[in-house]
Amino acid sequence: MQLSDLREDFDERVHDIDEVISLIEMLGIAFSKMKREDTSIEEDVLSLQRKIDILKSTLHMLSYNLVECVTRGCIEAIYDHMHDNNVGYHDLIANLQKKTLNRIVIDYSNKIERLHMKIGGDILKKVISASFNVRKEFNGNITKSTIGDIKKRYGITIPDAPECRNGVDLDTLKDIRNDLAHGNTEFSKQGAKDPVNDVLARVKNVNEYMKLLITATEDYLINQGYLNSQCA
């Protein structure tokens, strides 16, 4: 995964989100107008409100989808960058050396033949790629703490960003996504819990924070932040 490709993917997903926001705003105008009219039928008003609530839940799902895409893409980009630059185990910072060994121990316990097929006689170079398993990097429940763990593990630095609440909205987004994805609540009921402006602000904050993660990963790769001090 190249970060330039990830940025394009990010922009496409944000465009999808913006289209839904535009639809919500359009329906909101129609809803306000309908409520002001004495001739409005209550059933029609409720139906329009339900549509808006469903779209609010859809926004949460789209935003979380973007979160997983960006998080996975940034990690893949780091490993691809290490591979392209012929980085070996001995070149890595201590945290990544430990992570590599931990992953090998967990994933290849009692699977020596499979491990040997992956690394052959070039253990110093190939053990990194053999240890990479993006599905094990996070369990599908990405929160601010998850991003914090990734930053600490790899040595990535995201600057302070109070304008997007430093990613705290990821926690709420994850909970909403899980309730919707696992069928714990209906889209219309979940959407009805928050005013439109709160939902839009939450999604905007999350999207901006994920953009910061991409930028921070770009800086990390430029500086080859995965290298230990002897190789940097």
Residue pairs with C-beta under 8 A, 6 or more apart in sequence:
1 73
1 76
1 77
1 80
2 77
2 80
3 73
3 74
3 77
3 214
3 217
3 218
3 221
5 73
6 69
6 70
6 73
6 74
6 77
6 214
7 214
9 69
9 73
10 66
10 69
10 70
10 210
10 211
10 214
13 62
13 65
13 66
13 69
14 66
14 207
16 62
17 59
17 62
17 63
17 66
17 203
17 207
20 55
20 58
20 59
20 62
21 59
21 200
21 203
23 55
24 52
24 55
24 56
24 59
24 196
24 200
27 48
27 51
27 52
27 55
28 52
28 196
30 48
31 45
31 48
31 49
31 52
34 40
34 44
34 45
34 48
35 45
49 192
50 188
52 191
52 196
53 187
53 188
53 189
53 190
53 191
53 192
54 187
54 188
54 191
55 191
56 190
56 191
56 194
56 196
56 199
57 176
57 180
57 187
57 188
57 190
57 191
58 187
59 199
59 200
59 203
60 173
60 176
60 177
60 180
60 190
60 199
60 202
60 203
61 177
61 180
61 181
62 203
63 173
63 202
63 203
63 206
63 207
64 142
64 173
64 174
64 176
64 177
66 206
66 207
66 210
67 142
67 170
67 173
67 206
67 210
68 140
68 142
70 210
70 213
70 214
71 137
71 138
71 142
71 146
71 147
71 150
71 210
71 213
72 134
72 137
73 214
74 150
74 213
74 214
74 217
75 134
75 137
75 150
75 154
76 134
77 217
77 221
78 154
78 217
78 220
78 221
78 226
79 128
79 129
79 132
81 221
81 224
81 226
82 128
82 226
83 128
83 129
85 224
86 125
87 128
87 226
87 227
88 124
88 125
88 128
89 97
89 100
89 123
89 124
89 125
89 127
89 128
90 124
91 226
91 227
91 228
91 231
92 100
92 128
92 226
92 227
92 228
93 155
93 225
93 226
93 227
93 228
94 228
95 152
95 153
95 154
95 155
96 153
96 154
96 226
99 131
99 153
100 127
100 128
100 131
101 131
103 131
103 132
103 133
103 136
104 115
104 127
104 130
104 131
106 136
107 131
107 133
107 136
108 114
108 115
108 130
115 130
118 126
118 129
118 130
119 126
119 127
119 130
120 126
137 150
138 146
138 150
141 174
141 178
142 170
142 174
143 170
143 171
143 174
144 166
144 167
144 168
144 170
144 171
145 171
146 170
147 158
147 167
147 170
147 209
147 213
150 156
151 157
151 158
151 216
154 220
154 225
154 226
155 220
155 225
155 226
156 213
156 216
156 217
156 220
156 225
157 216
157 219
157 220
158 209
158 212
158 213
158 216
159 212
159 216
160 166
161 167
161 208
161 209
161 212
163 208
164 204
164 205
164 206
164 208
164 209
164 212
165 205
165 209
166 209
167 205
167 206
167 209
169 202
169 205
169 206
169 209
170 206
170 209
172 202
173 202
173 203
173 206
176 190
178 184
179 185
179 190
180 187
180 190
191 199
194 202
219 225
220 226
223 232
224 232
